Amino acid sequence: MELAYVTVIGAFIGLALRYLLPGRTDYGLFLLPAVGGAVTAAVWVGLVWLGFKFDGGWIWVISLVASGVASILVALLVVRMRRIGDERRLHHLSGGRA
């Protein structure tokens, strides 16, 4: 049951970061919540396999911090790659005039 809670919280962290980070017009609404939820669930399960207890505080902290870090990295990388691709496409379509 805790896995469901922590996954939803991780998705909300991703959603909050979508509105706190610049460049949100370069990716979709559900990208960061999906990344946040998926990373939180994967880290949680990995920590359980390593022996962390469900009711321990560190499993929550590590899982939720990993969610935030992954969401930030994805947002920054997607924005950077999207802008590079857009500039390259504009240059190609304008015949080198732009």
C-alpha positions in Angstrom: 0.0 0.0 0.0 2.9 2.4 0.8 4.1 1.9 -2.8 0.9 3.4 -4.1 1.2 6.4 -1.8 4.8 7.1 -2.5 4.2 6.8 -6.3 1.4 9.3 -6.2 3.5 11.7 -4.1 6.3 11.3 -6.6 4.0 12.1 -9.5 2.8 15.2 -7.6 6.4 16.3 -7.1 6.9 16.0 -10.9 3.8 18.0 -11.5 4.9 20.7 -9.1 8.3 20.9 -10.8 6.7 21.3 -14.2 5.4 24.7 -13.0 8.6 25.7 -11.2 11.1 25.0 -13.9 11.5 27.1 -17.0 10.7 25.8 -20.5 7.5 24.0 -19.7 6.1 24.8 -23.2 8.7 22.5 -24.7 7.2 19.2 -23.3 3.9 17.8 -22.4 1.8 18.1 -19.3 2.3 14.5 -18.1 6.0 14.0 -18.8 7.4 15.1 -15.5 4.6 13.5 -13.4 5.1 10.2 -15.2 8.9 10.4 -14.7 8.4 11.3 -11.0 6.0 8.4 -10.4 8.0 5.8 -12.3 11.3 6.8 -10.7 9.8 6.8 -7.2 8.3 3.4 -7.6 11.5 1.9 -9.1 13.7 3.4 -6.3 11.2 2.3 -3.6 11.1 -1.3 -4.9 14.9 -1.3 -5.2 15.3 -0.1 -1.6 12.8 -2.7 -0.4 14.9 -5.4 -2.1 18.0 -4.0 -0.3 16.3 -4.4 3.0 14.8 -1.0 3.8 11.6 -1.2 5.9 8.3 0.2 4.7 7.8 2.2 7.8 11.3 3.6 7.9 11.9 7.3 7.1 14.9 6.9 4.8 13.1 4.9 2.2 10.6 7.7 1.8 13.2 10.4 1.7 15.5 8.6 -0.8 12.6 7.7 -3.1 11.1 11.2 -3.1 14.4 13.0 -3.6 15.2 10.6 -6.5 11.8 11.6 -8.0 12.7 15.3 -7.8 16.2 14.9 -9.2 15.0 12.7 -12.1 12.2 15.1 -13.0 14.6 18.1 -12.9 17.1 16.3 -15.1 14.5 15.2 -17.6 13.0 18.7 -17.8 16.4 20.3 -18.4 17.5 17.8 -20.9 14.3 17.7 -22.9 14.2 21.5 -23.1 17.8 21.7 -24.2 17.5 19.0 -26.8 14.2 20.3 -28.1 15.6 23.8 -28.6 18.7 22.5 -30.4 16.5 20.4 -32.6 14.2 23.3 -33.4 17.2 25.5 -34.3 18.6 22.8 -36.5 15.3 22.3 -38.3 14.7 26.0 -38.8 18.2 26.3 -40.3 17.5 23.4 -42.6 14.0 24.6 -43.7 15.1 28.2 -44.3 18.0 27.1 -46.5 20.6 28.5 -44.1 19.1 32.0 -44.0 17.9 31.8 -40.4 
